[in-house]
Structure formats: structure tokens, C-alpha cells
Amino acid sequence: MEILFDKNRFYAGDNKARPLAQITFTKPNDGLIVVDHTFTDPSLRGQGIARKLVEKVADHARQEGLKVGATCSYALKVLQEEQFNDIFQA
């Protein structure tokens, strides 16, 4: 499934207004983005889509030289893994 970028979110699905999965984030300052919501339609759950969305945010942060925090419990859990130590900000 293709994951697309639109302003402060990554999403999957043909309908931009009602995506099948998405992750949203805010930019409280120039060096930080904070993931505030992750959603996966029940029809896609268990396929690793939410994790792929977190990875897209991580890739975006690395490309832009940003740190990543999270208020979303799922994203926080994933971002605490060792592979995200370079960008994660608690």
C-alpha cells in the first residue's frame, strides 16, 4: 500500500479526506515534530501499516534534521525502540 505525504501527516488509501490509515503530527518548534495520532482502519489492522507510518515519520525527520516526540501511545512505544535513538526525544 502506497503511503503519501500531505502537510503534517502521512496517509494510505485513495480517499485523501478519509484515508484507510494515517499518522498526524505537529511542529511545536523548528527542531521537533510530535506525533499526536495514528489510525488504521480495522480492515488493515495486523498488517504492520501503523508501524510503516511511524517509520515514514522517522525517515522524514531524519531527512529534515528533526527530532521526534509523541503523545500518541502507539507511536511512543515504537519510537522508544533502539533504531530510533538518533531522532527520538522523550
C-alpha positions in Angstrom: 0.0 0.0 0.0 1.4 3.4 -1.0 1.9 5.9 1.8 1.5 9.6 0.8 2.6 12.8 2.5 0.3 15.8 3.0 1.4 18.7 5.2 1.6 17.3 8.7 0.6 13.7 8.0 1.3 10.6 6.2 -1.6 8.5 4.9 -2.6 5.5 2.9 -5.7 4.9 0.8 -7.3 6.5 -2.3 -9.5 9.0 -0.4 -7.4 11.9 0.8 -10.2 13.1 3.0 -10.9 9.7 4.6 -7.7 7.6 4.4 -7.6 4.0 5.4 -4.6 4.7 7.7 -2.8 7.9 8.8 -0.4 9.4 11.2 -0.5 13.1 12.1 2.0 15.3 13.8 2.5 18.9 14.9 5.6 21.1 14.7 5.8 22.9 18.1 9.2 24.3 17.2 11.7 24.3 14.3 13.6 21.3 15.5 10.8 19.0 16.6 7.8 17.2 15.4 5.3 15.5 17.7 3.2 12.5 16.6 -0.3 13.1 18.0 -2.4 10.4 16.3 -2.2 7.1 14.5 -5.2 5.5 12.8 -5.5 2.2 10.9 -8.9 1.1 9.5 -10.0 -2.3 11.1 -9.7 -3.9 7.6 -5.9 -3.2 7.6 -5.1 -4.0 11.2 -2.4 -6.6 11.9 -0.6 -5.9 8.7 2.1 -3.5 10.1 0.6 -0.4 8.5 0.8 1.7 11.6 4.4 0.8 12.1 5.2 1.7 8.5 3.6 5.1 9.2 5.8 5.7 12.2 8.8 4.7 10.1 7.8 7.3 7.4 7.7 10.0 10.1 11.1 8.9 11.3 12.5 9.0 7.7 11.0 12.4 7.2 12.6 13.6 10.5 16.0 12.3 9.5 15.8 14.0 6.1 14.8 17.3 7.7 17.2 17.1 10.6 14.4 17.0 13.2 13.8 15.2 16.5 10.5 13.3 17.0 8.4 13.1 20.1 5.0 11.5 20.6 1.8 12.0 22.5 0.2 9.0 20.6 0.8 5.9 22.8 1.4 3.6 19.8 3.9 5.9 18.2 5.7 6.5 21.5 6.1 2.7 22.0 7.6 2.3 18.6 9.8 5.4 18.8 11.4 4.1 22.0 13.0 1.3 20.1 16.8 1.4 19.7 16.6 2.0 15.9 15.1 5.4 16.6 17.6 6.6 19.2 19.0 9.1 16.8 15.8 11.1 16.4 13.6 10.2 19.4 13.0 12.9 22.0 11.2 11.9 25.2 
